[in-house]
């Protein structure tokens, strides 16, 4: 067990260096001898750590050439991809792609929720909108983000599809970080409140098409706000 734990530590530290940009996609990582000296572990431990990252398709071995870092699109570990999205240097691309993923999943979830949502959930949605408005009035970004995330969680649960919630659970930490960055802009808060109001009203009408369109409009506005008010401002 101790050896496995040490393998995990070495693999995590190498992954951190990859995410931080020390070893960008296409570059080679140091050999076993260099890594074993750096981490003060045996070459066998390093070899097993490298195998762990190879199994996750973060690294690939080319005989006679070395071990190379794969592009993020080839990684097979969701946890590693999420770490790269929340801690990596390619922030703009990760932010945009996260909204694209949300758009694919949340518009469908909202459509499903329209036919399955109960009155208690509708009440919760409007309560969270009120909480967002209150947080906006005093520029309490943390409270705004908390209410925003809770609003979307209600819809995901109301979709009645267990796979939707399972898919979104590991995204929560990344979503919280991204929302905190974007919600620091007062204009984005105002846009979000208006779109959340439209979504809640659409779901209250129990109209699947209207609900899907309302969520899609929110995702488009979120993407536009990110590009125009956050990324362009950096």
Secondary structure, 3 states (H helix, E strand, C coil): CHHHHHHHHHHHHHHHHHHCCCCCCCCECCCHHHHHHHHCCCHHHHHHHHHHHHHCCCEEEECCCEEEECCHHHCCCHHHHHHHHHHCCCHHHHHHHHHHHHHHHHHHHHHHHHCCCCHHHHHHHHHHHHHHHHHHHCCCHHHHHHHHHHHHHHHHHHCCCHHHHHHHHCCHHHHHHHHHHHCCCHHHHHHHHHHHHHHHHHHHCCCHHHHHHHHHHHHHHHHHHHHHHHHCCC
